Amino acid sequence: MVHYGHSNQLRQARAMGDYLIVGVHTDDDITLTVDGKDTYEEVKTAGRYRECKRTQGVSTTDLVGRMLLMTKAHHSNIDEDLDYRKHTDNFGKGPKGHSPWTGVSQFLQTSQKIIQFASGKEPQPGDTIIYVAGAFDLFHIGHVDFLEKVHQLAEKPYIIVGLHFDQEVNRYKGKNYPIMNIHERTLSVLACRYVSEVVIGAPYAVTADLLDHFRVTLVCHGMTELVPDKDGSDPYEEPKRRGIFQLVDSGSNLTTDLIVQRIIKNRLEFEARNQKKEAKELAVLEAMKRLEEEKH
C-alpha cells in the first residue's frame, strides 16, 4: 500500500535533484543488518547520501490495524477508544517493546502539510474544469487509473476532487469505512499528479452552487455503485440535467474493498511478519547502542 508518507518521501527526494529513480524492496525492508551495519555505508562514505524527513503519524502497520479491528476510532470527530489504541499497539509491537519504525503514532493535520502536497495551480483560461467526487479511501492504482482516464478527456484538464467527510462515507460504505480519515485522504489525493484541487468535505449531492462556484464544465464518475443521497435522490441529478455528466471506466478492477479483503485473509501472516520485523529492528537498536558505548 502506497500512502501519503511514501508520497511525502518521494516529494522530498525529487526536490533534491532532477530525476528520481525509486527502488522497490522485497518484504524485508529494514536498512540495517542485525549486527548494526548500515546498508548505506558505501554510499555515505562516497559522500552521496542524503536523508528525507519521516512523515509522522502514518504507517502501513496502523492502516492495516484499522482494517482488522473494524472500529471507527480513526474517523475524524470521533473520540479514540482505548480498545483501538491497545489493539493497534499489538500490531506494531513485539514481545520486547516498540520499534520507532514499525510502531503506530497519531497523525496530526497541519496547513503546512497541505501546502507541501498542493499543486498551487489556479485554473487558467482555456482549461476544462472537471469535477469528480468520492471517498478515495486507501488511495490505490484503481483511483490513479480513473484519474488518468479523466485527465485524458481534455486537452487542458483542471481536475477538482470532492472528498466526502468520514461520516458521509460511512453512511454509504458501512462497516468501519473509510479506513483513512478525511485529513489523510486529502494528502493522498493531493499527491496525485492528475489532481489540481481538492474540496475537503464536499457535499454528497453535486449541487448547482458547487458547479457554478468552480465553473465546472464536466462531472465524471467511475464504474462503482452509485448510492442515492439520504433522501433517495440521485446525487448527480444536476450535472445530468445540464448534460455535463460522464461515466469513466478506469479499466482497473482493484477496489478498496478488495485490498481490505486481502489483508483480512492474510491477517495471521501479517501479524507474524510485523513481530518478526519489530524484533529485528529492536536488535539493530541494541547493536547500535553497543557500538556507541564502545566508542566512548
N, C-alpha and C positions, 0 to 999 in steps of 0.2 A: 504493500500500500504506500503510495506516494502521498505524503501530507504536506501542509504548508511549512513545516520545519525543514523538510527536504528542499522545498521551493526556495526558502529563505537562504539556505546554504548555497544553492545554485546561483541565486541572485548576487550574493556576496562574492562568490568565486568569479562570476562573469565580470564583475566590476574591477577585478584585479588585472584583467588582461583584455585581449581582443577576441580570442577563440577558445571556447570551453569544450573540453573532452571529459565525458563522465564515464567512469568505470563502475560496473555493477558487480558487486561481490557475490560469492556463493553464500550459504546460510551462516557461516561463522564470521561475523563482521567486525570482530574486535581488532584494534590496530596495534596491539602489543602482544608479544608472546608471553607464555606463562612465567618465564624467568625474568620478565620485566624489560626485555629487549624491544626497543621501538622499531617497528617495521618501516618507519620513515627515516631511519637513521642515516642511510646513504644519501637521501635527498637533502636532509638537513646539513650534513657535512659539506655537501656541494653548494650550500647557501641558496637552495632553490625551493625552500619550504615556506609556505605561509598558511596561517590558520584563520578560519571563519569563526564568528561567534555562534554558539549553540542557541537555538530558539527555545526559550524556557516554556514549560507548560504544555508541551506536546510530545508524545511518543507513540510508536506503534503499539507498545505494551498497554498504554492507557486506552487507546481506541478499541483494541481487541477486548480488553477487560469490560468495557461498556457493552459490547455486543453480547458477551457471555453472561453478564449479570442481569440483563433485561430490566434495569431500573431506569428511572428518568432523572436521577440526581444530577446528571451532566447538563441538562437543559438550562437555558438562561431563565432567571426569575424563579427558580425552584431551589429551596434550601437543600444543601447537601445532606444526605442522610449518612449516619455513622456506619451503617452496614456497607454502603457503597465504598467508603474510604477504607474500611477494614479489608474488603474483598480485593479492591484494586491494589492494596499493599501486597496481597498474596501473589498477584500476577507478576509483580516485578521484584520479588523478594525470595532469596534462597534461605536455607536454614541458618546461615550465619549473618544475615542482615542485608542492608541495601547497597546497591551499586549506584553511583551517581549517573551512570549511563543508561541503565535499564529501568531505573525507578520511575515512579509516576509523580509529576508535580503539577500544580494548578496553573491553568492558563489565565493570564490577565490581559485583556484587550487594552491597547493604548492607541492614541491618534497617530503616534509616530510609526507604529507597525502598519497601520492602514496606508499612510503616506508612502512608506517604503515599497509597498506592493502595488499601489495605484499607478495607472498609466499617466495620469495628469493631463490627458488629452481632452480638449473640448471638441464638439462636433464642428466640422468645417463646412463651408458652402459646397454643395455637391455631394455630401455624404448621404448614404442611405441609412437612416436610423432604424435599427432592428431591435425589437424588444422580445426577450424570452424570459419565462418565469418558472420557478420550481424550487425544490429543496436543494438540489446539487449536493447531496449528502455523500460523504466519503469520496470526494471528487476523484473520478476514475476515468479510464480510457474511453468508456461509453459516452461520458459527458464531453470529453475532448473531441471525439469523432463528431458528435452532434454539433458542437460549436464551430468546428472546422467546416462542416457542410453548410451551416447557416452563413458563415463568413464568405463562402463561395457564391452566395446568392446575389451579391452586388459587387460592383467594381470598386467602390469606396465604402465598405461597410463600417458602421459605428455600432457595435453591439452593446446593448444595455441588458444586464441580467437582473431580474427582480427576484430577490431571495425572500421566501416566506419565513415568518417568525416560527420558533420552535413549536409553540402551541398549535399553530395552524398546520404545520407539517404533521404533528402527532394526530390531529383530527382526521386527516385523510390517509395517513400511512399506518396509524395504530401502533401497537406493541410499545417499544421504547424509542421509536424513531422520533427525531433524527438522532443518529449516533454522534454527529458533531453539532455543537450548538451554533447559533446564528453568527457569533463572532468568529468562530473557527471556519465556518463555511464561507464567510466573507473573504478571508485571506486566501483560502484555497481557490476560489473563483477568480479573484483579482490577479492571482499568479499566472492565470492562463493568458497566453499572448493574444488570443482572439477577442478578449473582453476589454472593452473601453471604460465601462462604468458599471457600478453595482448599486441597486436600490436595496438598502438594508431594511428588511421588514416590509416588503411590498404587499399591497392588498391582494387577496386571492383572486378576486374578480378584476379583470383588466378594464378599468373604467375609462370613460370619455375624458375625465380630468387628467388621468395619467398619460393617455395618448397625446392629448393637447399640450400638456406641460413639457413633455420630452420631444414633441414634434415627431412622433413615431410614424414611419411610413410602411413598416411591415412587422407583423407579430407572428412568431414561429413557436411550434410545439413539437416535441418528439413523438414517437410511436407508443409511448407509455400510456397507461389507462388515464382517462380524464375524469376525475371525480367531480361531481356537481358541487356548487357552493352550499353553504349551510341551509339556505332557503330552497335548495333544489334547482337553482338556475344554472345556466351554462356560464362559467367564468370568462369564456371568450365570446360571449354574445355580442359585445360592442365592436371588437375588431372584425368579427364575421359580418356584422351589419354594414360596416364600412368597406368590406371587400378586401381587407388587408391581412387576413389570416391565412397561414400556410402550414401544413404538416410537413415535417422534415424527417426522413429516415436516416439515422446515423450509420446504418449498416453494421452496427455492433450489437451483440446480444448480451453484453455484460451489464448487469444492474447492481445497485447497492444491495438488494435482497440476495443476489447470488453470492456476493462477497461474504455477507454475513453467514449464509448457509455453509460456505466452505470453512469459515473459521469455527463455527459451532461443531461441524463434523470432525475437525482436527483439534478439538479442544485439549485433549489429554496430551497429544503430541506437542502442542504449543506451550502448555504449562511446563512440561519436562524440559523443552528447549530453553525456555526462559530461565528456569532454575539453574540449568547447566551453564548458560551464558553468564548469569549473575555470579555463580561460584568462580568461574574463570576470571571475571573482572575483579572480584574481591581478592583472588590470588595474585593478580597483577598489582593491585594497590599495595598489598603486603610486601611484594617483591620490590616495588618502587620505594616503599618506606625503608626497607632494609638497606637498599642501595644508598639512600640519603644519609642514614645513620652511619654507614661505613665510611662515607666521605668525611663526616665530622669526627 
